[in-house]
Every structure is written in C-alpha cells, then in structure tokens.
Amino acid sequence: MAQASQMDWSYISQIERGKRNVGIDILDALAQAVGTSVINLLSPSEDEVSGHGRS
C-alpha cells in the first residue's frame, strides 16, 4: 500500500495505529491504492453494522 499510495510505510503505520490524523487528500490516495473510493473506505463493514466487527 505504501508504494501504491506513494507514502512512507511508517506514515501508513502511524495512521493505522491512530497516531496520525489525515486529510481528504491522504484518504483519497489510500483509497486509490486499495482500489476503492473514500466513501467505501470510511463506510462500516457489514460485520461492524451487525455488531460482529472488531472493537
């Protein structure tokens, strides 16, 4: 994902761990890197909606 989004792996790791806040431009780059849209990236999964997701 780091290579596809042209971001450093350590920056992505900080995002994943909640150590960084990101703007819409970063969200867009990450969404494109995984082949989805920002809205899909931010939407809860079916498991989260049904209460079976990770907490």
CHARMM-style PDB file with segment names, atoms N, HN, CA, C and O in Angstrom:
ATOM      1  N   MET     1       0.827  -1.177   0.000  1.00  0.00      PROA
ATOM      2  CA  MET     1       0.000   0.000   0.000  1.00  0.00      PROA
ATOM      3  C   MET     1       0.875   1.245   0.000  1.00  0.00      PROA
ATOM      4  O   MET     1       0.542   2.236  -0.651  1.00  0.00      PROA
ATOM      5  N   ALA     2       1.976   1.207   0.714  1.00  0.00      PROA
ATOM      6  HN  ALA     2       2.247   0.402   1.242  1.00  0.00      PROA
ATOM      7  CA  ALA     2       2.851   2.378   0.778  1.00  0.00      PROA
ATOM      8  C   ALA     2       3.340   2.762  -0.609  1.00  0.00      PROA
ATOM      9  O   ALA     2       3.326   3.936  -0.978  1.00  0.00      PROA
ATOM     10  N   GLN     3       3.772   1.773  -1.372  1.00  0.00      PROA
ATOM     11  HN  GLN     3       3.784   0.819  -1.073  1.00  0.00      PROA
ATOM     12  CA  GLN     3       4.270   2.060  -2.718  1.00  0.00      PROA
ATOM     13  C   GLN     3       3.146   2.565  -3.619  1.00  0.00      PROA
ATOM     14  O   GLN     3       3.336   3.534  -4.354  1.00  0.00      PROA
ATOM     15  N   ALA     4       1.991   1.929  -3.574  1.00  0.00      PROA
ATOM     16  HN  ALA     4       1.837   1.142  -2.977  1.00  0.00      PROA
ATOM     17  CA  ALA     4       0.869   2.322  -4.423  1.00  0.00      PROA
ATOM     18  C   ALA     4       0.358   3.721  -4.093  1.00  0.00      PROA
ATOM     19  O   ALA     4      -0.085   4.444  -4.986  1.00  0.00      PROA
ATOM     20  N   SER     5       0.416   4.107  -2.825  1.00  0.00      PROA
ATOM     21  HN  SER     5       0.777   3.520  -2.101  1.00  0.00      PROA
ATOM     22  CA  SER     5      -0.069   5.430  -2.417  1.00  0.00      PROA
ATOM     23  C   SER     5       1.039   6.476  -2.406  1.00  0.00      PROA
ATOM     24  O   SER     5       0.784   7.655  -2.162  1.00  0.00      PROA
ATOM     25  N   GLN     6       2.258   6.046  -2.669  1.00  0.00      PROA
ATOM     26  HN  GLN     6       2.466   5.088  -2.867  1.00  0.00      PROA
ATOM     27  CA  GLN     6       3.436   6.915  -2.675  1.00  0.00      PROA
ATOM     28  C   GLN     6       3.640   7.592  -1.317  1.00  0.00      PROA
ATOM     29  O   GLN     6       3.980   8.772  -1.233  1.00  0.00      PROA
ATOM     30  N   MET     7       3.422   6.809  -0.263  1.00  0.00      PROA
ATOM     31  HN  MET     7       3.145   5.850  -0.332  1.00  0.00      PROA
ATOM     32  CA  MET     7       3.645   7.273   1.103  1.00  0.00      PROA
ATOM     33  C   MET     7       4.631   6.343   1.778  1.00  0.00      PROA
ATOM     34  O   MET     7       4.768   5.180   1.398  1.00  0.00      PROA
ATOM     35  N   ASP     8       5.313   6.861   2.776  1.00  0.00      PROA
ATOM     36  HN  ASP     8       5.202   7.806   3.084  1.00  0.00      PROA
ATOM     37  CA  ASP     8       6.242   6.052   3.534  1.00  0.00      PROA
ATOM     38  C   ASP     8       5.477   5.037   4.379  1.00  0.00      PROA
ATOM     39  O   ASP     8       4.415   5.347   4.920  1.00  0.00      PROA
ATOM     40  N   TRP     9       6.016   3.834   4.491  1.00  0.00      PROA
ATOM     41  HN  TRP     9       6.878   3.582   4.052  1.00  0.00      PROA
ATOM     42  CA  TRP     9       5.346   2.779   5.254  1.00  0.00      PROA
ATOM     43  C   TRP     9       5.159   3.166   6.716  1.00  0.00      PROA
ATOM     44  O   TRP     9       4.168   2.780   7.336  1.00  0.00      PROA
ATOM     45  N   SER    10       6.100   3.925   7.272  1.00  0.00      PROA
ATOM     46  HN  SER    10       6.905   4.238   6.769  1.00  0.00      PROA
ATOM     47  CA  SER    10       5.977   4.302   8.685  1.00  0.00      PROA
ATOM     48  C   SER    10       4.818   5.289   8.901  1.00  0.00      PROA
ATOM     49  O   SER    10       4.174   5.276   9.949  1.00  0.00      PROA
ATOM     50  N   TYR    11       4.562   6.139   7.905  1.00  0.00      PROA
ATOM     51  HN  TYR    11       5.086   6.150   7.054  1.00  0.00      PROA
ATOM     52  CA  TYR    11       3.436   7.072   7.989  1.00  0.00      PROA
ATOM     53  C   TYR    11       2.115   6.289   7.960  1.00  0.00      PROA
ATOM     54  O   TYR    11       1.201   6.573   8.734  1.00  0.00      PROA
ATOM     55  N   ILE    12       2.027   5.309   7.065  1.00  0.00      PROA
ATOM     56  HN  ILE    12       2.769   5.078   6.436  1.00  0.00      PROA
ATOM     57  CA  ILE    12       0.820   4.477   6.994  1.00  0.00      PROA
ATOM     58  C   ILE    12       0.630   3.710   8.295  1.00  0.00      PROA
ATOM     59  O   ILE    12      -0.496   3.571   8.773  1.00  0.00      PROA
ATOM     60  N   SER    13       1.705   3.217   8.864  1.00  0.00      PROA
ATOM     61  HN  SER    13       2.620   3.330   8.475  1.00  0.00      PROA
ATOM     62  CA  SER    13       1.625   2.512  10.136  1.00  0.00      PROA
ATOM     63  C   SER    13       1.078   3.422  11.233  1.00  0.00      PROA
ATOM     64  O   SER    13       0.259   2.996  12.047  1.00  0.00      PROA
ATOM     65  N   GLN    14       1.527   4.668  11.254  1.00  0.00      PROA
ATOM     66  HN  GLN    14       2.192   5.015  10.592  1.00  0.00      PROA
ATOM     67  CA  GLN    14       1.027   5.612  12.248  1.00  0.00      PROA
ATOM     68  C   GLN    14      -0.461   5.890  12.048  1.00  0.00      PROA
ATOM     69  O   GLN    14      -1.197   6.046  13.022  1.00  0.00      PROA
ATOM     70  N   ILE    15      -0.906   5.952  10.801  1.00  0.00      PROA
ATOM     71  HN  ILE    15      -0.308   5.825  10.010  1.00  0.00      PROA
ATOM     72  CA  ILE    15      -2.338   6.139  10.524  1.00  0.00      PROA
ATOM     73  C   ILE    15      -3.119   4.945  11.057  1.00  0.00      PROA
ATOM     74  O   ILE    15      -4.138   5.113  11.727  1.00  0.00      PROA
ATOM     75  N   GLU    16      -2.640   3.739  10.759  1.00  0.00      PROA
ATOM     76  HN  GLU    16      -1.812   3.603  10.215  1.00  0.00      PROA
ATOM     77  CA  GLU    16      -3.322   2.520  11.194  1.00  0.00      PROA
ATOM     78  C   GLU    16      -3.425   2.431  12.716  1.00  0.00      PROA
ATOM     79  O   GLU    16      -4.414   1.923  13.243  1.00  0.00      PROA
ATOM     80  N   ARG    17      -2.419   2.919  13.411  1.00  0.00      PROA
ATOM     81  HN  ARG    17      -1.615   3.332  12.983  1.00  0.00      PROA
ATOM     82  CA  ARG    17      -2.399   2.861  14.870  1.00  0.00      PROA
ATOM     83  C   ARG    17      -3.066   4.059  15.520  1.00  0.00      PROA
ATOM     84  O   ARG    17      -3.066   4.173  16.746  1.00  0.00      PROA
ATOM     85  N   GLY    18      -3.635   4.953  14.723  1.00  0.00      PROA
ATOM     86  HN  GLY    18      -3.636   4.860  13.728  1.00  0.00      PROA
ATOM     87  CA  GLY    18      -4.324   6.109  15.275  1.00  0.00      PROA
ATOM     88  C   GLY    18      -3.396   7.189  15.789  1.00  0.00      PROA
ATOM     89  O   GLY    18      -3.818   8.037  16.575  1.00  0.00      PROA
ATOM     90  N   LYS    19      -2.141   7.179  15.365  1.00  0.00      PROA
ATOM     91  HN  LYS    19      -1.799   6.490  14.726  1.00  0.00      PROA
ATOM     92  CA  LYS    19      -1.160   8.173  15.807  1.00  0.00      PROA
ATOM     93  C   LYS    19      -1.158   9.412  14.922  1.00  0.00      PROA
ATOM     94  O   LYS    19      -0.581  10.435  15.290  1.00  0.00      PROA
ATOM     95  N   ARG    20      -1.789   9.330  13.775  1.00  0.00      PROA
ATOM     96  HN  ARG    20      -2.258   8.499  13.476  1.00  0.00      PROA
ATOM     97  CA  ARG    20      -1.847  10.445  12.824  1.00  0.00      PROA
ATOM     98  C   ARG    20      -3.288  10.701  12.418  1.00  0.00      PROA
ATOM     99  O   ARG    20      -4.079   9.767  12.282  1.00  0.00      PROA
ATOM    100  N   ASN    21      -3.622  11.953  12.228  1.00  0.00      PROA
ATOM    101  HN  ASN    21      -2.980  12.711  12.338  1.00  0.00      PROA
ATOM    102  CA  ASN    21      -4.889  12.348  11.616  1.00  0.00      PROA
ATOM    103  C   ASN    21      -4.599  12.635  10.153  1.00  0.00      PROA
ATOM    104  O   ASN    21      -3.529  13.143   9.817  1.00  0.00      PROA
ATOM    105  N   VAL    22      -5.535  12.319   9.294  1.00  0.00      PROA
ATOM    106  HN  VAL    22      -6.404  11.907   9.567  1.00  0.00      PROA
ATOM    107  CA  VAL    22      -5.305  12.513   7.861  1.00  0.00      PROA
ATOM    108  C   VAL    22      -6.392  13.382   7.246  1.00  0.00      PROA
ATOM    109  O   VAL    22      -7.527  13.422   7.720  1.00  0.00      PROA
ATOM    110  N   GLY    23      -6.016  14.070   6.186  1.00  0.00      PROA
ATOM    111  HN  GLY    23      -5.094  14.038   5.801  1.00  0.00      PROA
ATOM    112  CA  GLY    23      -6.955  14.890   5.435  1.00  0.00      PROA
ATOM    113  C   GLY    23      -7.553  14.101   4.276  1.00  0.00      PROA
ATOM    114  O   GLY    23      -7.192  12.948   4.039  1.00  0.00      PROA
ATOM    115  N   ILE    24      -8.451  14.726   3.579  1.00  0.00      PROA
ATOM    116  HN  ILE    24      -8.745  15.663   3.772  1.00  0.00      PROA
ATOM    117  CA  ILE    24      -9.148  14.071   2.472  1.00  0.00      PROA
ATOM    118  C   ILE    24      -8.179  13.680   1.355  1.00  0.00      PROA
ATOM    119  O   ILE    24      -8.403  12.682   0.671  1.00  0.00      PROA
ATOM    120  N   ASP    25      -7.112  14.448   1.162  1.00  0.00      PROA
ATOM    121  HN  ASP    25      -6.930  15.259   1.718  1.00  0.00      PROA
ATOM    122  CA  ASP    25      -6.149  14.106   0.117  1.00  0.00      PROA
ATOM    123  C   ASP    25      -5.427  12.805   0.428  1.00  0.00      PROA
ATOM    124  O   ASP    25      -5.179  12.006  -0.475  1.00  0.00      PROA
ATOM    125  N   ILE    26      -5.090  12.583   1.680  1.00  0.00      PROA
ATOM    126  HN  ILE    26      -5.292  13.232   2.414  1.00  0.00      PROA
ATOM    127  CA  ILE    26      -4.442  11.330   2.083  1.00  0.00      PROA
ATOM    128  C   ILE    26      -5.436  10.178   1.995  1.00  0.00      PROA
ATOM    129  O   ILE    26      -5.093   9.094   1.524  1.00  0.00      PROA
ATOM    130  N   LEU    27      -6.666  10.411   2.447  1.00  0.00      PROA
ATOM    131  HN  LEU    27      -6.944  11.292   2.830  1.00  0.00      PROA
ATOM    132  CA  LEU    27      -7.698   9.378   2.331  1.00  0.00      PROA
ATOM    133  C   LEU    27      -7.913   8.978   0.880  1.00  0.00      PROA
ATOM    134  O   LEU    27      -8.076   7.796   0.578  1.00  0.00      PROA
ATOM    135  N   ASP    28      -7.914   9.947  -0.011  1.00  0.00      PROA
ATOM    136  HN  ASP    28      -7.782  10.907   0.235  1.00  0.00      PROA
ATOM    137  CA  ASP    28      -8.106   9.671  -1.430  1.00  0.00      PROA
ATOM    138  C   ASP    28      -6.948   8.831  -1.972  1.00  0.00      PROA
ATOM    139  O   ASP    28      -7.176   7.877  -2.716  1.00  0.00      PROA
ATOM    140  N   ALA    29      -5.727   9.170  -1.613  1.00  0.00      PROA
ATOM    141  HN  ALA    29      -5.542   9.945  -1.009  1.00  0.00      PROA
ATOM    142  CA  ALA    29      -4.563   8.407  -2.071  1.00  0.00      PROA
ATOM    143  C   ALA    29      -4.608   6.969  -1.553  1.00  0.00      PROA
ATOM    144  O   ALA    29      -4.295   6.032  -2.288  1.00  0.00      PROA
ATOM    145  N   LEU    30      -4.995   6.795  -0.293  1.00  0.00      PROA
ATOM    146  HN  LEU    30      -5.249   7.556   0.304  1.00  0.00      PROA
ATOM    147  CA  LEU    30      -5.098   5.450   0.276  1.00  0.00      PROA
ATOM    148  C   LEU    30      -6.220   4.647  -0.380  1.00  0.00      PROA
ATOM    149  O   LEU    30      -6.057   3.461  -0.666  1.00  0.00      PROA
ATOM    150  N   ALA    31      -7.347   5.295  -0.614  1.00  0.00      PROA
ATOM    151  HN  ALA    31      -7.479   6.259  -0.382  1.00  0.00      PROA
ATOM    152  CA  ALA    31      -8.465   4.615  -1.274  1.00  0.00      PROA
ATOM    153  C   ALA    31      -8.068   4.164  -2.677  1.00  0.00      PROA
ATOM    154  O   ALA    31      -8.359   3.035  -3.073  1.00  0.00      PROA
ATOM    155  N   GLN    32      -7.413   5.033  -3.421  1.00  0.00      PROA
ATOM    156  HN  GLN    32      -7.177   5.950  -3.100  1.00  0.00      PROA
ATOM    157  CA  GLN    32      -6.969   4.661  -4.761  1.00  0.00      PROA
ATOM    158  C   GLN    32      -5.963   3.518  -4.714  1.00  0.00      PROA
ATOM    159  O   GLN    32      -5.971   2.648  -5.586  1.00  0.00      PROA
ATOM    160  N   ALA    33      -5.102   3.512  -3.707  1.00  0.00      PROA
ATOM    161  HN  ALA    33      -5.096   4.218  -2.999  1.00  0.00      PROA
ATOM    162  CA  ALA    33      -4.092   2.465  -3.572  1.00  0.00      PROA
ATOM    163  C   ALA    33      -4.706   1.085  -3.369  1.00  0.00      PROA
ATOM    164  O   ALA    33      -4.140   0.079  -3.797  1.00  0.00      PROA
ATOM    165  N   VAL    34      -5.863   1.041  -2.719  1.00  0.00      PROA
ATOM    166  HN  VAL    34      -6.323   1.858  -2.371  1.00  0.00      PROA
ATOM    167  CA  VAL    34      -6.530  -0.251  -2.495  1.00  0.00      PROA
ATOM    168  C   VAL    34      -7.700  -0.479  -3.441  1.00  0.00      PROA
ATOM    169  O   VAL    34      -8.442  -1.451  -3.297  1.00  0.00      PROA
ATOM    170  N   GLY    35      -7.865   0.417  -4.410  1.00  0.00      PROA
ATOM    171  HN  GLY    35      -7.263   1.206  -4.527  1.00  0.00      PROA
ATOM    172  CA  GLY    35      -8.872   0.221  -5.456  1.00  0.00      PROA
ATOM    173  C   GLY    35     -10.303   0.452  -5.031  1.00  0.00      PROA
ATOM    174  O   GLY    35     -11.205  -0.268  -5.459  1.00  0.00      PROA
ATOM    175  N   THR    36     -10.521   1.450  -4.190  1.00  0.00      PROA
ATOM    176  HN  THR    36      -9.788   2.035  -3.842  1.00  0.00      PROA
ATOM    177  CA  THR    36     -11.882   1.759  -3.758  1.00  0.00      PROA
ATOM    178  C   THR    36     -12.054   3.276  -3.704  1.00  0.00      PROA
ATOM    179  O   THR    36     -11.157   4.026  -4.086  1.00  0.00      PROA
ATOM    180  N   SER    37     -13.205   3.713  -3.229  1.00  0.00      PROA
ATOM    181  HN  SER    37     -13.935   3.104  -2.918  1.00  0.00      PROA
ATOM    182  CA  SER    37     -13.464   5.144  -3.088  1.00  0.00      PROA
ATOM    183  C   SER    37     -13.325   5.538  -1.622  1.00  0.00      PROA
ATOM    184  O   SER    37     -13.335   4.683  -0.737  1.00  0.00      PROA
ATOM    185  N   VAL    38     -13.196   6.825  -1.374  1.00  0.00      PROA
ATOM    186  HN  VAL    38     -13.187   7.520  -2.093  1.00  0.00      PROA
ATOM    187  CA  VAL    38     -13.099   7.315   0.003  1.00  0.00      PROA
ATOM    188  C   VAL    38     -14.350   6.933   0.780  1.00  0.00      PROA
ATOM    189  O   VAL    38     -14.251   6.531   1.939  1.00  0.00      PROA
ATOM    190  N   ILE    39     -15.513   7.049   0.173  1.00  0.00      PROA
ATOM    191  HN  ILE    39     -15.593   7.376  -0.769  1.00  0.00      PROA
ATOM    192  CA  ILE    39     -16.761   6.718   0.875  1.00  0.00      PROA
ATOM    193  C   ILE    39     -16.781   5.250   1.282  1.00  0.00      PROA
ATOM    194  O   ILE    39     -17.244   4.927   2.376  1.00  0.00      PROA
ATOM    195  N   ASN    40     -16.289   4.354   0.426  1.00  0.00      PROA
ATOM    196  HN  ASN    40     -15.913   4.617  -0.462  1.00  0.00      PROA
ATOM    197  CA  ASN    40     -16.228   2.937   0.789  1.00  0.00      PROA
ATOM    198  C   ASN    40     -15.176   2.685   1.852  1.00  0.00      PROA
ATOM    199  O   ASN    40     -15.354   1.821   2.711  1.00  0.00      PROA
ATOM    200  N   LEU    41     -14.099   3.419   1.803  1.00  0.00      PROA
ATOM    201  HN  LEU    41     -13.954   4.121   1.105  1.00  0.00      PROA
ATOM    202  CA  LEU    41     -13.043   3.283   2.795  1.00  0.00      PROA
ATOM    203  C   LEU    41     -13.557   3.660   4.184  1.00  0.00      PROA
ATOM    204  O   LEU    41     -13.164   3.051   5.179  1.00  0.00      PROA
ATOM    205  N   LEU    42     -14.420   4.647   4.252  1.00  0.00      PROA
ATOM    206  HN  LEU    42     -14.739   5.142   3.443  1.00  0.00      PROA
ATOM    207  CA  LEU    42     -14.929   5.146   5.531  1.00  0.00      PROA
ATOM    208  C   LEU    42     -16.215   4.472   5.996  1.00  0.00      PROA
ATOM    209  O   LEU    42     -16.600   4.613   7.157  1.00  0.00      PROA
ATOM    210  N   SER    43     -16.879   3.747   5.112  1.00  0.00      PROA
ATOM    211  HN  SER    43     -16.567   3.632   4.169  1.00  0.00      PROA
ATOM    212  CA  SER    43     -18.140   3.095   5.471  1.00  0.00      PROA
ATOM    213  C   SER    43     -17.877   1.886   6.353  1.00  0.00      PROA
ATOM    214  O   SER    43     -16.911   1.157   6.131  1.00  0.00      PROA
ATOM    215  N   PRO    44     -18.717   1.666   7.344  1.00  0.00      PROA
ATOM    216  CA  PRO    44     -18.534   0.478   8.191  1.00  0.00      PROA
ATOM    217  C   PRO    44     -18.804  -0.796   7.390  1.00  0.00      PROA
ATOM    218  O   PRO    44     -19.605  -0.797   6.455  1.00  0.00      PROA
ATOM    219  N   SER    45     -18.136  -1.860   7.762  1.00  0.00      PROA
ATOM    220  HN  SER    45     -17.485  -1.860   8.522  1.00  0.00      PROA
ATOM    221  CA  SER    45     -18.362  -3.145   7.105  1.00  0.00      PROA
ATOM    222  C   SER    45     -19.692  -3.721   7.586  1.00  0.00      PROA
ATOM    223  O   SER    45     -20.272  -3.238   8.559  1.00  0.00      PROA
ATOM    224  N   GLU    46     -20.163  -4.744   6.904  1.00  0.00      PROA
ATOM    225  HN  GLU    46     -19.692  -5.136   6.114  1.00  0.00      PROA
ATOM    226  CA  GLU    46     -21.406  -5.409   7.319  1.00  0.00      PROA
ATOM    227  C   GLU    46     -21.267  -5.972   8.727  1.00  0.00      PROA
ATOM    228  O   GLU    46     -22.214  -5.912   9.511  1.00  0.00      PROA
ATOM    229  N   ASP    47     -20.087  -6.524   9.062  1.00  0.00      PROA
ATOM    230  HN  ASP    47     -19.318  -6.573   8.426  1.00  0.00      PROA
ATOM    231  CA  ASP    47     -19.872  -7.066  10.403  1.00  0.00      PROA
ATOM    232  C   ASP    47     -19.959  -5.977  11.462  1.00  0.00      PROA
ATOM    233  O   ASP    47     -20.528  -6.193  12.532  1.00  0.00      PROA
ATOM    234  N   GLU    48     -19.400  -4.806  11.170  1.00  0.00      PROA
ATOM    235  HN  GLU    48     -18.937  -4.630  10.301  1.00  0.00      PROA
ATOM    236  CA  GLU    48     -19.458  -3.705  12.135  1.00  0.00      PROA
ATOM    237  C   GLU    48     -20.878  -3.221  12.320  1.00  0.00      PROA
ATOM    238  O   GLU    48     -21.278  -2.892  13.436  1.00  0.00      PROA
ATOM    239  N   VAL    49     -21.646  -3.173  11.248  1.00  0.00      PROA
ATOM    240  HN  VAL    49     -21.320  -3.440  10.341  1.00  0.00      PROA
ATOM    241  CA  VAL    49     -23.032  -2.738  11.337  1.00  0.00      PROA
ATOM    242  C   VAL    49     -23.867  -3.726  12.147  1.00  0.00      PROA
ATOM    243  O   VAL    49     -24.747  -3.327  12.909  1.00  0.00      PROA
ATOM    244  N   SER    50     -23.587  -5.019  11.977  1.00  0.00      PROA
ATOM    245  HN  SER    50     -22.872  -5.344  11.357  1.00  0.00      PROA
ATOM    246  CA  SER    50     -24.360  -6.048  12.677  1.00  0.00      PROA
ATOM    247  C   SER    50     -23.862  -6.284  14.102  1.00  0.00      PROA
ATOM    248  O   SER    50     -24.466  -7.045  14.858  1.00  0.00      PROA
ATOM    249  N   GLY    51     -22.745  -5.622  14.468  1.00  0.00      PROA
ATOM    250  HN  GLY    51     -22.254  -5.004  13.853  1.00  0.00      PROA
ATOM    251  CA  GLY    51     -22.225  -5.759  15.822  1.00  0.00      PROA
ATOM    252  C   GLY    51     -21.209  -6.869  15.979  1.00  0.00      PROA
ATOM    253  O   GLY    51     -20.821  -7.196  17.100  1.00  0.00      PROA
ATOM    254  N   HSD    52     -20.761  -7.469  14.853  1.00  0.00      PROA
ATOM    255  HN  HSD    52     -21.077  -7.203  13.942  1.00  0.00      PROA
ATOM    256  CA  HSD    52     -19.802  -8.566  14.932  1.00  0.00      PROA
ATOM    257  C   HSD    52     -18.390  -8.142  14.571  1.00  0.00      PROA
ATOM    258  O   HSD    52     -17.500  -8.988  14.473  1.00  0.00      PROA
ATOM    259  N   GLY    53     -18.166  -6.848  14.370  1.00  0.00      PROA
ATOM    260  HN  GLY    53     -18.889  -6.161  14.449  1.00  0.00      PROA
ATOM    261  CA  GLY    53     -16.838  -6.354  13.989  1.00  0.00      PROA
ATOM    262  C   GLY    53     -15.914  -6.252  15.174  1.00  0.00      PROA
ATOM    263  O   GLY    53     -16.307  -6.475  16.320  1.00  0.00      PROA
ATOM    264  N   ARG    54     -14.663  -5.906  14.873  1.00  0.00      PROA
ATOM    265  HN  ARG    54     -14.344  -5.725  13.943  1.00  0.00      PROA
ATOM    266  CA  ARG    54     -13.684  -5.720  15.940  1.00  0.00      PROA
ATOM    267  C   ARG    54     -14.010  -4.453  16.714  1.00  0.00      PROA
ATOM    268  O   ARG    54     -14.552  -3.499  16.157  1.00  0.00      PROA
ATOM    269  N   SER    55     -13.682  -4.448  17.982  1.00  0.00      PROA
ATOM    270  HN  SER    55     -13.242  -5.224  18.434  1.00  0.00      PROA
ATOM    271  CA  SER    55     -13.920  -3.252  18.788  1.00  0.00      PROA
ATOM    272  C   SER    55     -12.644  -2.534  19.097  1.00  0.00      PROA
ATOM    273  OT1 SER    55     -12.663  -1.503  19.769  1.00  0.00      PROA
TER     274      SER     55
END
